[in-house]
Amino acid sequence: MTRTVLAVVGIFLAIWLVIGFVIPALFATLKFLLIVALIAAVVVGVITLVGKK
């Protein structure tokens, strides 16, 4: 009985860990990379425009 209860508690803790920490961390990382990519695109665009003059 104890083994079953601990298994269920472990499953709930694993689900809580994924929902509470892993998914928000992934979204934060993707948001950071998107911002870096947009800044890089703007820099490349400005350099391209300045270089053609």
N, CA, C and O of each residue as an XYZ file, in Angstrom:
212
protein
N       0.822     -1.195      0.000
C       0.000      0.000      0.000
C       0.872      1.268      0.000
O       0.608      2.229     -0.723
N       1.907      1.232      0.828
C       2.794      2.396      0.906
C       3.491      2.646     -0.422
O       3.665      3.793     -0.834
N       3.884      1.578     -1.081
C       4.562      1.710     -2.366
C       3.651      2.375     -3.397
O       4.106      3.207     -4.181
N       2.386      2.016     -3.398
C       1.421      2.596     -4.338
C       1.217      4.083     -4.044
O       1.193      4.907     -4.959
N       1.073      4.412     -2.776
C       0.866      5.811     -2.399
C       2.080      6.647     -2.792
O       1.927      7.743     -3.332
N       3.279      6.142     -2.527
C       4.485      6.876     -2.891
C       4.631      7.011     -4.406
O       5.121      8.030     -4.893
N       4.212      5.995     -5.145
C       4.258      6.077     -6.603
C       3.315      7.168     -7.110
O       3.674      7.939     -8.000
N       2.110      7.229     -6.541
C       1.147      8.257     -6.946
C       1.673      9.639     -6.584
O       1.571     10.569     -7.385
N       2.233      9.784     -5.387
C       2.799     11.073     -4.976
C       3.960     11.457     -5.904
O       4.092     12.625     -6.270
N       4.787     10.504     -6.281
C       5.878     10.770     -7.202
C       5.393     11.220     -8.563
O       5.987     12.110     -9.171
N       4.329     10.620     -9.044
C       3.753     11.018    -10.333
C       3.238     12.449    -10.260
O       3.474     13.244    -11.170
N       2.532     12.779     -9.175
C       2.029     14.145     -9.022
C       3.168     15.157     -8.919
O       3.083     16.247     -9.485
N       4.226     14.805     -8.206
C       5.371     15.710     -8.110
C       6.057     15.884     -9.461
O       6.506     16.986     -9.780
N       6.149     14.832    -10.254
C       6.757     14.930    -11.575
C       5.925     15.825    -12.488
O       6.473     16.647    -13.223
N       4.617     15.668    -12.443
C       3.726     16.510    -13.257
C       3.843     17.968    -12.818
O       3.895     18.869    -13.656
N       3.883     18.199    -11.502
C       4.013     19.557    -10.983
C       5.332     20.179    -11.417
O       5.387     21.363    -11.749
N       6.390     19.384    -11.414
C       7.700     19.879    -11.829
C       7.682     20.292    -13.298
O       8.205     21.347    -13.654
N       7.087     19.468    -14.142
C       7.030     19.786    -15.575
C       6.188     21.029    -15.811
O       6.599     21.921    -16.554
N       5.022     21.100    -15.192
C       4.127     22.238    -15.418
C       4.674     23.504    -14.761
O       4.537     24.595    -15.314
N       5.286     23.369    -13.598
C       5.715     24.537    -12.845
C       7.063     25.097    -13.241
O       7.291     26.299    -13.106
N       7.970     24.251    -13.730
C       9.325     24.719    -13.979
C       9.783     24.539    -15.424
O      10.332     25.471    -16.012
N       9.575     23.388    -15.993
C      10.145     23.088    -17.309
C       9.458     23.883    -18.412
O      10.130     24.501    -19.237
N       8.144     23.874    -18.436
C       7.420     24.579    -19.502
C       7.668     26.090    -19.448
O       7.948     26.679    -20.491
N       7.577     26.746    -18.281
C       7.904     28.183    -18.258
C       9.359     28.472    -18.634
O       9.644     29.488    -19.270
N      10.262     27.601    -18.253
C      11.670     27.809    -18.621
C      11.843     27.725    -20.134
O      12.590     28.514    -20.713
N      11.168     26.787    -20.777
C      11.246     26.682    -22.233
C      10.693     27.930    -22.913
O      11.287     28.445    -23.861
N       9.544     28.416    -22.419
C       8.964     29.613    -23.014
C       9.858     30.827    -22.794
O       9.994     31.660    -23.690
N      10.468     30.941    -21.622
C      11.371     32.064    -21.362
C      12.591     32.003    -22.275
O      13.043     33.028    -22.785
N      13.119     30.804    -22.481
C      14.270     30.650    -23.371
C      13.902     31.008    -24.805
O      14.653     31.709    -25.483
N      12.761     30.534    -25.264
C      12.335     30.846    -26.632
C      12.082     32.340    -26.808
O      12.415     32.908    -27.848
N      11.495     32.978    -25.795
C      11.252     34.415    -25.873
C      12.573     35.177    -25.931
O      12.707     36.127    -26.701
N      13.540     34.769    -25.128
C      14.862     35.407    -25.140
C      15.522     35.255    -26.503
O      16.067     36.218    -27.042
N      15.475     34.042    -27.064
C      16.096     33.807    -28.365
C      15.386     34.584    -29.470
O      16.034     35.043    -30.411
N      14.080     34.736    -29.373
C      13.337     35.522    -30.358
C      13.764     36.982    -30.306
O      13.941     37.612    -31.348
N      13.930     37.522    -29.112
C      14.358     38.913    -28.980
C      15.769     39.090    -29.537
O      16.037     40.068    -30.235
N      16.666     38.162    -29.240
C      18.032     38.232    -29.765
C      18.012     38.152    -31.292
O      18.747     38.883    -31.954
N      17.190     37.283    -31.854
C      17.099     37.153    -33.311
C      16.555     38.431    -33.950
O      17.027     38.835    -35.012
N      15.581     39.064    -33.323
C      15.043     40.314    -33.872
C      16.094     41.423    -33.831
O      16.220     42.192    -34.783
N      16.840     41.507    -32.749
C      17.897     42.515    -32.658
C      18.966     42.257    -33.724
O      19.453     43.189    -34.363
N      19.322     40.991    -33.907
C      20.318     40.647    -34.919
C      19.814     41.000    -36.319
O      20.588     41.487    -37.144
N      18.545     40.765    -36.596
C      17.986     41.099    -37.907
C      18.020     42.607    -38.149
O      18.315     43.049    -39.260
N      17.724     43.388    -37.131
C      17.765     44.845    -37.266
C      19.203     45.308    -37.525
O      19.435     46.172    -38.371
N      20.165     44.734    -36.799
C      21.568     45.110    -36.991
C      22.020     44.761    -38.404
O      22.680     45.571    -39.056
N      21.678     43.572    -38.888
C      22.044     43.184    -40.250
C      21.395     44.106    -41.265
O      22.030     44.485    -42.248
N      20.149     44.472    -41.046
C      19.469     45.387    -41.955
C      20.123     46.759    -41.991
O      20.300     47.332    -43.066
N      20.484     47.290    -40.828
C      21.134     48.588    -40.775
C      22.499     48.536    -41.445
O      22.859     49.448    -42.190
N      23.255     47.488    -41.191
C      24.581     47.358    -41.825
C      24.439     47.238    -43.334
O      25.238     47.810    -44.075
N      23.442     46.511    -43.799
C      23.210     46.366    -45.231
C      22.850     47.713    -45.866
O      23.353     48.043    -46.940
N      21.996     48.482    -45.218
C      21.613     49.778    -45.752
C      22.782     50.760    -45.764
O      22.957     51.512    -46.723
N      23.572     50.751    -44.706
C      24.721     51.661    -44.642
C      25.783     51.243    -45.646
O      26.444     52.096    -46.238
N      25.952     49.946    -45.843
C      26.967     49.460    -46.763
C      26.666     49.732    -48.221
O      27.588     49.799    -49.034
N      25.400     49.892    -48.577
C      25.035     50.136    -49.973
C      25.194     51.587    -50.363
O      25.159     51.896    -51.554
N      25.368     52.488    -49.418
C      25.470     53.914    -49.744
C      26.874     54.305    -50.131
O      27.129     55.470    -50.434
